[in-house]
Amino acid sequence: MSCNIVKDPYAGLGVSSKKEGVHRAIKNLSKGLYPGAFCQIVSAPNCLPEDIREKYVQIIHSDGVGTKSNVAYIAYQEGLGRKFLKSLPQDAVVMNTDDMLCVGVTNDIYISNHIARNANRIDNDSLSEIIQGYADFFKKMENQGINLYNAGGETADVGSYTTTMGIDVTACATIPKTDVIDCNNIRPNEYIVGLESFGKSTYEDKENSGIRSNGLTLAINTLLHQDYRKYQEVMDQTVKKENLFTGKYHLEDKLEGTTLTIAEAILSPTRTFLPVIKKIRDEHIGISGIIHCSGGGLTKSINFGKNIAYIKNGVNKIATPAIFQEIKKSKNISDYYMYQTFNMGIGMEIIVQTEEDAEKIIKIAKDFNIGSAIIGHTEESNGENRVEINNDQELIYTK
């Protein structure tokens, strides 16, 4: 391995791809009714009749856009218009809904939004575009037979602690216990199907780079040119300036191998897999677990199941999108950290017991113009979970 390869690309940026500090902080909190599930599941409210409470559970989830919003802000300041602001609500919503679908939620989701802004930088017209973005995405999902309900929200002018804007969502749904997907059910000798995060699905308006909403701090500061350091309001003042905006690209430059500019690639709306998973569930395909390849990238699965080795020896069946190739090349980042940080073209993993079910999922995904493949299998692991990724070299991750 070359000594010039960056071993930890997040060093010096003040963030962590695996959120180790967060996991330590919450380790003593309740894990809910299904401790092995992808996100927390709690009891239905006590005010409901007992027979209802026995049959249903509730899922409440919060997440947001993160630093992706800073690029939309810069794009507006650079004269590229407000169009990128309108897609940010989709990022905020999908980072919730696609975690929730991993436990079986595929419809009837209530969405409450929170927008924190510095009103001196995010004007009312920009705010209107953001709010309209929620309505646009809700309509798009309605056309897919999926109901997302507007449960209101809050817009706060908080310039004293928000330099630009923060866009966050809390989502809530209630489902029958019989619909719950519990990753504790993942067993050895099962098949892992990966769904592509990039391309143009039947329910998307244009090509998607696949970046989604994870690893954006690294992507932004690896790709974008130092000329953007003039926007000090989007820079972490506790981080050395030379570590920020270290790339060669301006927002209007083309990303080679795509139809996208760099701005369009970084700001590609986070693809939701709700329509695909809803169809899979409607056809009663048995699922042991679903992993949203968000924080932790293709190593996310290490947190789920007991004594499971995730052997991903077929990840090369799904091409690595151009944006990840460019991030890797721009800073000479090792594959070890790329797969730990980014989805690398695989936005969702579905774990099933039979090859027949895996092939059914692949066919359903194809109907939505989303590529997919069997990217690996599970094995028994002695003592602790691990992930093995084989793509030119063997990469091994342990908890």
C-alpha positions as CSV (number, residue, x, y, z in Angstrom):
1,M,0.0,0.0,0.0
2,S,1.4,3.4,-1.1
3,C,2.5,5.6,1.8
4,N,0.7,8.5,-0.1
5,I,-2.7,6.9,0.4
6,V,-4.8,8.8,2.9
7,K,-5.6,6.5,5.8
8,D,-8.2,8.5,7.6
9,P,-9.7,11.2,5.4
10,Y,-11.9,12.6,8.2
11,A,-8.8,13.4,10.3
12,G,-8.8,17.2,10.6
13,L,-12.4,17.8,9.5
14,G,-13.9,17.5,13.0
15,V,-16.4,14.7,12.2
16,S,-16.6,10.9,12.2
17,S,-18.1,8.7,9.5
18,K,-19.0,6.0,12.2
19,K,-20.3,8.4,14.9
20,E,-18.4,6.5,17.6
21,G,-19.0,9.3,20.1
22,V,-22.7,9.3,19.5
23,H,-22.9,5.5,20.0
24,R,-21.0,5.7,23.3
25,A,-23.3,8.5,24.5
26,I,-26.5,6.5,23.8
27,K,-25.4,3.1,24.8
28,N,-27.3,3.1,28.1
29,L,-30.6,4.3,26.6
30,S,-33.5,2.0,25.9
31,K,-33.3,0.2,22.6
32,G,-37.0,-0.2,22.4
33,L,-39.2,-3.3,21.9
34,Y,-36.9,-4.8,19.2
35,P,-33.3,-4.0,20.3
36,G,-31.9,-5.6,17.1
37,A,-34.1,-3.6,14.7
38,F,-32.6,-1.0,12.4
39,C,-34.3,1.8,14.1
40,Q,-36.1,2.1,17.4
41,I,-39.6,0.7,17.8
42,V,-41.8,1.6,20.8
43,S,-45.2,0.6,22.1
44,A,-48.4,2.2,20.9
45,P,-49.8,4.9,23.2
46,N,-51.5,3.8,26.5
47,C,-54.6,5.8,25.6
48,L,-55.4,3.2,22.9
49,P,-57.6,0.2,23.6
50,E,-55.5,-2.8,24.9
51,D,-56.3,-5.0,21.9
52,I,-54.9,-2.3,19.6
53,R,-51.8,-1.8,21.7
54,E,-51.2,-5.6,21.6
55,K,-51.2,-5.6,17.8
56,Y,-49.5,-2.3,16.8
57,V,-46.2,-0.6,17.4
58,Q,-44.9,2.9,16.8
59,I,-41.8,4.2,15.0
60,I,-40.6,7.8,15.6
61,H,-37.4,8.9,13.8
62,S,-35.4,12.2,13.4
63,D,-32.7,13.1,10.8
64,G,-31.8,15.9,8.5
65,V,-29.8,17.2,5.5
66,G,-26.6,18.0,7.3
67,T,-23.8,19.9,5.4
68,K,-25.3,19.2,2.0
69,S,-27.4,22.3,2.5
70,N,-24.2,24.4,2.5
71,V,-23.6,23.5,-1.1
72,A,-27.1,24.6,-2.1
73,Y,-26.4,27.9,-0.3
74,I,-23.1,28.4,-2.1
75,A,-24.8,27.6,-5.5
76,Y,-27.4,30.2,-4.8
77,Q,-24.7,32.8,-3.8
78,E,-22.8,31.9,-7.0
79,G,-25.8,32.8,-9.2
80,L,-27.1,29.3,-9.9
81,G,-30.5,30.0,-8.6
82,R,-32.7,28.5,-5.9
83,K,-33.5,25.2,-7.7
84,F,-31.1,23.3,-5.4
85,L,-32.8,24.6,-2.3
86,K,-36.1,22.9,-3.4
87,S,-34.5,19.4,-3.4
88,L,-33.2,19.6,0.2
89,P,-36.5,18.6,1.9
90,Q,-36.4,15.3,0.0
91,D,-33.0,14.6,1.5
92,A,-34.3,15.4,5.0
93,V,-37.5,13.2,4.5
94,V,-35.7,10.3,2.9
95,M,-33.0,10.0,5.6
96,N,-36.0,9.3,7.9
97,T,-38.3,7.2,5.7
98,D,-35.6,4.9,4.4
99,D,-34.4,4.1,7.9
100,M,-38.0,3.4,8.8
101,L,-38.6,1.2,5.8
102,C,-35.8,-1.1,7.2
103,V,-38.2,-2.0,10.1
104,G,-41.2,-2.5,7.8
105,V,-42.7,1.0,7.3
106,T,-43.7,1.6,3.7
107,N,-46.7,3.8,3.8
108,D,-48.8,6.3,5.9
109,I,-45.9,8.3,7.4
110,Y,-46.4,11.6,9.2
111,I,-43.7,14.2,8.6
112,S,-42.9,17.2,10.8
113,N,-40.2,19.6,9.6
114,H,-37.9,22.0,11.3
115,I,-36.1,24.7,9.4
116,A,-33.5,26.8,11.3
117,R,-32.2,29.7,9.3
118,N,-30.1,32.8,9.4
119,A,-32.6,35.2,7.9
120,N,-29.9,37.6,6.8
121,R,-28.6,34.9,4.4
122,I,-31.7,32.7,3.7
123,D,-34.3,35.1,2.5
124,N,-38.1,34.5,2.4
125,D,-38.1,33.6,-1.3
126,S,-35.5,30.9,-0.5
127,L,-37.5,29.7,2.4
128,S,-40.6,29.4,0.1
129,E,-38.6,27.2,-2.3
130,I,-37.6,24.9,0.6
131,I,-41.1,24.6,1.9
132,Q,-42.4,24.0,-1.6
133,G,-39.9,21.1,-1.9
134,Y,-41.8,19.2,0.8
135,A,-45.0,19.5,-1.2
136,D,-43.3,18.4,-4.4
137,F,-41.8,15.3,-2.9
138,F,-45.1,14.3,-1.1
139,K,-46.9,14.6,-4.5
140,K,-44.2,12.4,-6.2
141,M,-44.6,9.7,-3.6
142,E,-48.4,10.0,-3.8
143,N,-48.1,9.1,-7.5
144,Q,-46.3,5.9,-6.3
145,G,-49.2,5.0,-4.0
146,I,-47.3,6.2,-0.9
147,N,-48.9,8.6,1.6
148,L,-46.7,11.1,3.3
149,Y,-48.7,13.4,5.5
150,N,-47.7,17.0,6.4
151,A,-47.8,17.2,10.2
152,G,-46.7,20.8,10.3
153,G,-43.4,22.0,11.7
154,E,-41.4,25.0,12.8
155,T,-39.3,27.7,11.1
156,A,-36.9,29.4,13.4
157,D,-34.8,32.5,12.7
158,V,-31.8,31.7,14.8
159,G,-28.9,33.6,13.3
160,S,-27.1,33.6,16.6
161,Y,-26.2,30.0,16.2
162,T,-27.1,29.1,12.6
163,T,-24.8,30.7,10.0
164,T,-26.9,29.5,7.0
165,M,-29.6,26.9,7.5
166,G,-30.4,23.5,9.0
167,I,-33.2,21.4,7.6
168,D,-34.4,18.5,9.7
169,V,-37.4,16.2,9.9
170,T,-39.2,14.0,12.5
171,A,-41.2,11.2,11.0
172,C,-43.8,8.9,12.7
173,A,-45.7,5.8,11.7
174,T,-47.7,3.0,13.2
175,I,-47.6,-0.5,11.9
176,P,-48.9,-4.0,12.9
177,K,-46.4,-6.1,14.8
178,T,-46.7,-8.7,12.1
179,D,-45.1,-6.2,9.6
180,V,-42.0,-5.6,11.7
181,I,-38.7,-6.4,10.2
182,D,-36.2,-7.2,12.9
183,C,-32.5,-7.5,11.9
184,N,-32.1,-9.9,14.8
185,N,-33.6,-12.5,12.5
186,I,-30.6,-12.4,10.1
187,R,-29.0,-15.8,10.0
188,P,-26.0,-17.5,8.4
189,N,-26.3,-18.7,4.8
190,E,-28.6,-15.9,3.6
191,Y,-28.4,-13.8,0.5
192,I,-27.5,-10.1,0.4
193,V,-29.2,-8.1,-2.5
194,G,-27.8,-4.6,-3.1
195,L,-29.9,-1.9,-4.7
196,E,-28.2,0.8,-6.8
197,S,-28.2,4.3,-5.4
198,F,-27.4,6.0,-8.8
199,G,-28.8,6.3,-12.3
200,K,-32.4,7.4,-13.1
201,S,-35.3,5.4,-11.6
202,T,-38.8,5.6,-13.0
203,Y,-39.8,8.0,-10.3
204,E,-36.8,10.4,-10.6
205,D,-36.7,13.4,-12.9
206,K,-33.0,13.1,-13.9
207,E,-29.8,11.2,-13.4
208,N,-28.8,10.7,-9.7
209,S,-25.2,10.6,-8.8
210,G,-25.8,8.2,-5.9
211,I,-24.2,10.4,-3.2
212,R,-27.3,10.5,-1.0
213,S,-26.8,12.4,2.3
214,N,-23.8,10.7,4.0
215,G,-20.1,11.5,3.8
216,L,-21.0,15.0,2.5
217,T,-18.4,16.8,4.7
218,L,-15.7,14.7,3.2
219,A,-17.1,15.0,-0.4
220,I,-17.5,18.7,-0.2
221,N,-14.0,19.4,1.1
222,T,-12.4,16.9,-1.2
223,L,-14.0,18.0,-4.4
224,L,-14.7,21.8,-4.2
225,H,-12.1,24.4,-5.0
226,Q,-10.5,26.7,-2.4
227,D,-12.2,29.7,-4.1
228,Y,-15.2,28.8,-2.0
229,R,-13.3,29.5,1.2
230,K,-14.6,33.0,0.7
231,Y,-17.9,31.7,2.2
232,Q,-16.6,31.6,5.7
233,E,-20.2,31.1,7.0
234,V,-20.1,27.5,5.7
235,M,-16.7,26.7,7.2
236,D,-16.1,25.1,10.6
237,Q,-14.1,27.8,12.4
238,T,-12.5,25.1,14.6
239,V,-11.0,23.4,11.6
240,K,-7.8,24.5,9.9
241,K,-8.6,26.4,6.8
242,E,-6.1,24.4,4.7
243,N,-8.2,21.3,5.4
244,L,-11.3,22.8,3.8
245,F,-12.2,23.1,0.2
246,T,-9.1,21.4,-1.1
247,G,-10.4,20.1,-4.5
248,K,-10.1,21.3,-8.1
249,Y,-13.8,21.7,-9.0
250,H,-16.1,24.6,-9.4
251,L,-19.8,24.0,-9.1
252,E,-20.5,24.3,-12.9
253,D,-17.7,22.0,-13.9
254,K,-18.8,18.7,-15.5
255,L,-18.4,15.4,-13.6
256,E,-16.8,13.1,-16.1
257,G,-18.8,10.0,-16.9
258,T,-22.1,11.6,-16.1
259,T,-24.6,14.1,-17.5
260,L,-24.2,16.2,-14.3
261,T,-22.3,19.2,-13.1
262,I,-20.4,19.0,-9.8
263,A,-23.2,21.0,-8.2
264,E,-25.9,18.6,-9.6
265,A,-23.8,15.6,-8.5
266,I,-23.2,16.7,-4.9
267,L,-26.8,17.9,-4.6
268,S,-28.5,14.9,-6.3
269,P,-31.6,14.3,-4.1
270,T,-31.3,11.3,-1.8
271,R,-33.0,8.4,-3.6
272,T,-35.8,6.8,-1.7
273,F,-36.4,3.1,-2.0
274,L,-39.9,3.3,-0.6
275,P,-41.6,2.4,-3.9
276,V,-39.4,-0.6,-4.4
277,I,-39.6,-2.0,-0.8
278,K,-43.4,-1.4,-0.8
279,K,-43.7,-3.5,-3.9
280,I,-41.5,-6.2,-2.4
281,R,-43.6,-6.2,0.8
282,D,-46.9,-6.3,-1.2
283,E,-45.7,-9.5,-2.9
284,H,-45.0,-11.0,0.5
285,I,-41.3,-11.8,-0.2
286,G,-39.7,-13.1,3.0
287,I,-37.1,-10.6,4.4
288,S,-34.7,-11.3,7.3
289,G,-33.3,-7.8,7.4
290,I,-32.9,-4.5,5.5
291,I,-29.9,-2.3,5.9
292,H,-29.9,1.4,4.8
293,C,-26.3,2.1,3.8
294,S,-26.2,5.5,5.4
295,G,-23.7,6.4,8.2
296,G,-21.0,3.7,7.9
297,G,-21.5,3.0,4.2
298,L,-21.2,-0.6,3.2
299,T,-20.0,-1.5,6.7
300,K,-23.3,-0.4,8.3
301,S,-24.5,-4.0,8.5
302,I,-21.9,-4.8,11.1
303,N,-24.3,-3.4,13.7
304,F,-27.1,-5.9,13.1
305,G,-27.7,-9.6,13.8
306,K,-25.7,-11.7,16.2
307,N,-22.4,-13.5,15.4
308,I,-22.9,-12.7,11.7
309,A,-20.2,-12.3,9.0
310,Y,-21.4,-10.3,6.0
311,I,-19.3,-11.6,3.1
312,K,-19.7,-9.0,0.3
313,N,-17.7,-10.7,-2.4
314,G,-20.0,-9.4,-5.2
315,V,-19.9,-5.6,-4.7
316,N,-18.2,-5.3,-8.1
317,K,-21.5,-6.4,-9.8
318,I,-22.7,-2.9,-9.1
319,A,-20.5,-0.2,-10.7
320,T,-18.9,2.4,-8.4
321,P,-20.5,5.8,-9.4
322,A,-18.3,8.5,-10.9
323,I,-18.6,10.8,-7.9
324,F,-17.1,8.2,-5.5
325,Q,-14.3,7.5,-8.0
326,E,-13.5,11.2,-8.2
327,I,-13.5,11.6,-4.4
328,K,-11.2,8.6,-4.0
329,K,-8.8,9.9,-6.7
330,S,-8.9,13.5,-5.6
331,K,-7.4,12.7,-2.2
332,N,-6.0,9.2,-2.8
333,I,-8.3,7.8,-0.2
334,S,-7.9,4.1,0.6
335,D,-10.7,1.7,-0.3
336,Y,-10.9,0.8,3.4
337,Y,-12.2,4.2,4.2
338,M,-14.2,4.7,1.1
339,Y,-16.4,1.7,1.8
340,Q,-16.7,2.7,5.5
341,T,-17.8,6.2,4.6
342,F,-19.9,6.1,1.4
343,N,-22.5,3.8,-0.1
344,M,-20.3,3.3,-3.1
345,G,-23.3,2.8,-5.4
346,I,-25.3,0.5,-3.1
347,G,-28.0,2.4,-1.3
348,M,-29.8,-0.4,0.3
349,E,-29.1,-4.1,1.2
350,I,-31.9,-6.6,1.5
351,I,-31.2,-9.9,3.2
352,V,-33.3,-13.0,2.3
353,Q,-33.2,-16.7,2.9
354,T,-33.4,-18.0,-0.6
355,E,-31.8,-17.3,-4.0
356,E,-35.3,-17.4,-5.5
357,D,-36.4,-14.5,-3.3
358,A,-33.2,-12.6,-4.2
359,E,-34.1,-13.0,-7.9
360,K,-37.6,-11.8,-7.3
361,I,-36.2,-8.6,-5.6
362,I,-33.9,-8.0,-8.5
363,K,-36.8,-8.3,-11.0
364,I,-38.9,-5.8,-9.0
365,A,-36.0,-3.3,-8.8
366,K,-35.6,-3.6,-12.6
367,D,-39.3,-2.6,-13.0
368,F,-38.3,0.7,-11.4
369,N,-35.2,1.0,-13.6
370,I,-33.0,0.4,-10.5
371,G,-30.1,-2.0,-11.0
372,S,-29.5,-4.6,-8.3
373,A,-27.5,-7.8,-7.7
374,I,-26.7,-10.5,-5.2
375,I,-23.6,-8.9,-3.7
376,G,-22.8,-11.5,-1.0
377,H,-24.1,-13.8,1.7
378,T,-24.0,-14.2,5.4
379,E,-21.9,-16.7,7.4
380,E,-21.6,-17.5,11.1
381,S,-18.9,-15.5,12.9
382,N,-17.2,-16.6,16.0
383,G,-17.7,-14.0,18.8
384,E,-18.5,-10.8,17.0
385,N,-20.0,-9.4,13.8
386,R,-17.7,-8.6,10.9
387,V,-18.0,-7.3,7.3
388,E,-15.7,-8.6,4.5
389,I,-15.7,-6.6,1.3
390,N,-13.8,-8.2,-1.7
391,N,-13.3,-5.8,-4.6
392,D,-9.7,-6.1,-5.9
393,Q,-8.6,-6.5,-2.3
394,E,-10.0,-8.0,0.8
395,L,-11.2,-5.5,3.4
396,I,-12.2,-6.7,6.8
397,Y,-14.1,-4.7,9.4
398,T,-14.9,-5.7,13.0
399,K,-17.0,-4.0,15.7
